[in-house]
């Protein structure tokens, strides 16, 4: 194994991880931003007001994007298994 192969595998793994986690992170970021703006406008600073909607939106985005996430992880796994004979 050359360092270039190891770097390519690591780059592919990090890219796959970022792609898989992006839908939940972006949805949590957007709902957090919306709730923060609403809290600033109404001056209601209840801590549970931020966590419950974030949990619900992240869970819903996970359910919505789950087929795509599974396909992405399976494709990555297949690429790694296909590389085994070349190593």
C-alpha positions as CSV (number, residue, x, y, z in Angstrom):
1,X,0.0,0.0,0.0
2,X,1.4,3.3,-1.0
3,X,0.7,6.5,0.8
4,X,-1.3,7.8,-2.2
5,X,-3.7,4.8,-1.8
6,X,-4.1,5.4,1.9
7,X,-4.8,9.1,1.3
8,X,-7.4,8.2,-1.4
9,X,-9.2,5.8,0.9
10,X,-9.1,8.3,3.8
11,X,-10.4,11.1,1.5
12,X,-13.2,8.9,0.2
13,X,-14.1,7.9,3.8
14,X,-14.2,11.5,5.0
15,X,-16.2,12.7,1.9
16,X,-18.7,9.9,2.5
17,X,-19.0,10.8,6.1
18,X,-19.6,14.4,5.3
19,X,-22.2,13.6,2.7
20,X,-24.1,11.2,5.0
21,X,-24.2,13.6,7.9
22,X,-24.9,16.8,5.9
23,X,-28.7,16.5,5.7
24,X,-29.2,16.2,9.5
25,X,-26.6,18.9,10.2
26,X,-28.0,21.4,7.7
27,X,-31.6,20.8,8.9
28,X,-30.6,21.2,12.6
29,X,-28.7,24.4,11.7
30,X,-31.6,25.9,9.8
31,X,-34.2,25.1,12.5
32,X,-31.8,26.4,15.2
33,X,-31.3,29.7,13.2
34,X,-35.1,30.1,12.8
35,X,-35.7,29.5,16.5
36,X,-32.9,31.8,17.5
37,X,-34.4,34.6,15.4
38,X,-37.8,33.9,16.9
39,X,-36.4,34.0,20.4
40,X,-34.6,37.3,19.7
41,X,-37.8,38.8,18.3
42,X,-40.0,37.7,21.2
43,X,-37.3,37.8,23.9
44,X,-38.4,34.4,25.1
45,X,-35.3,32.5,26.1
46,X,-36.5,29.1,27.1
47,X,-33.9,26.4,26.7
48,X,-36.3,23.6,25.9
49,X,-37.7,25.6,23.1
50,X,-34.5,25.1,21.1
51,X,-33.9,21.4,21.7
52,X,-37.3,19.8,21.1
53,X,-37.8,21.3,17.5
54,X,-34.2,20.4,16.6
55,X,-34.6,16.8,17.7
56,X,-37.9,16.5,15.8
57,X,-36.5,18.1,12.6
58,X,-33.3,16.1,12.7
59,X,-35.2,12.8,13.3
60,X,-37.6,13.7,10.4
61,X,-34.7,14.5,8.1
62,X,-33.0,11.2,9.0
63,X,-36.2,9.4,8.1
64,X,-36.5,11.3,4.9
65,X,-32.9,10.8,3.8
66,X,-32.4,7.3,5.1
67,X,-32.7,5.5,1.8
68,X,-30.1,7.9,0.2
69,X,-27.8,7.5,3.3
70,X,-28.0,3.7,3.1
71,X,-27.2,3.8,-0.7
72,X,-24.2,6.1,-0.1
73,X,-22.8,3.8,2.6
74,X,-23.4,0.7,0.6
75,X,-21.7,2.2,-2.4
76,X,-18.7,3.2,-0.3
77,X,-18.5,-0.3,1.2
78,X,-18.7,-1.9,-2.3
79,X,-15.9,0.4,-3.5
80,X,-13.7,-0.6,-0.5
81,X,-14.4,-4.3,-1.1
82,X,-13.6,-3.9,-4.8
83,X,-10.2,-2.4,-3.8
84,X,-9.1,-5.4,-1.7
85,X,-7.7,-7.4,-4.6
86,X,-5.6,-4.4,-5.8
87,X,-4.0,-3.9,-2.4
